[in-house]
Amino acid sequence: MRKLKNEELDRLDLEGFKKANKTPIVIVLDSIRSLNNIGSVFRTSDAFLIEKIYLCGITATPPNRDINKTALGATESVAWEYKEHTLDIVKELLADGYVTFAVEQAEKSLMLQNFKAKANEKYVLVFGNEVKGVSQEVVDVCSGVIEIPQFGTKHSLNIAVSAGVVIWDFSSKIQAIKNPT
């Protein structure tokens, strides 16, 4: 087996990305404090053609050198917007017909492996602060809570890791509906 060179990967350029049909997922970052985590979410969102990212509360915004270190240019490809209050944008997205999920540990949460995507559904994934998680007021208005099952001694994953796991899972389930084999 031979590793592929970058020029062999047939990736979209910036213009191609902006024109491409996006995965019907919006990401909301609820007061993320780490610039590296923010950049990583941008990069993951680029990889899976995510519709948009909302940066809320204390979440820093591009342009920012430390975000760019991990985003590697994804702040230019992925649409984003700053909103001061997470609750306001989640309510707005609900009103626009999105199904909203807080990614959190909560009573009656849906384990990620049990999530089933539906055709023509649009989703919002809310990821919370590294210490406090998604605020309770936001959890209260979401359509549901998605939980990543964990089996070790730790009770949480880094937000960038959580985003990667959940975005990949949702994206692959949505793609399976669009392109059944």
URTA-V106535 format. One record per backbone hydrogen bond with DSSP energy under -1.0 kcal/mol. NH is the residue of the N-H (numbers start at 1). CO is the residue of the C=O. If there is no record, write none. Layout:
((NH/CO) (NH/CO))
This chain:
((8/5) (9/6) (17/13) (18/14) (19/15) (20/16) (23/49) (25/23) (26/123) (27/52) (28/125) (29/54) (30/127) (31/29) (31/56) (38/34) (39/35) (40/36) (41/37) (42/38) (43/39) (44/40) (45/41) (46/42) (47/43) (48/44) (49/46) (50/45) (51/25) (53/79) (54/27) (55/81) (56/29) (59/56) (68/64) (69/65) (71/67) (72/68) (74/71) (76/73) (78/74) (81/53) (83/55) (89/85) (90/86) (91/87) (92/88) (93/89) (94/90) (95/91) (96/92) (97/94) (98/93) (99/122) (101/124) (102/144) (103/126) (104/146) (109/106) (110/145) (112/147) (114/111) (115/112) (121/118) (123/24) (124/99) (125/26) (126/101) (127/28) (129/133) (133/129) (139/135) (140/136) (142/138) (143/100) (144/100) (146/102) (147/110) (162/158) (163/159) (164/160) (165/161) (166/162) (167/163) (168/164) (169/165) (170/166) (171/167) (172/168) (173/169) (174/170) (175/171) (176/172) (177/173) (178/174) (179/175))
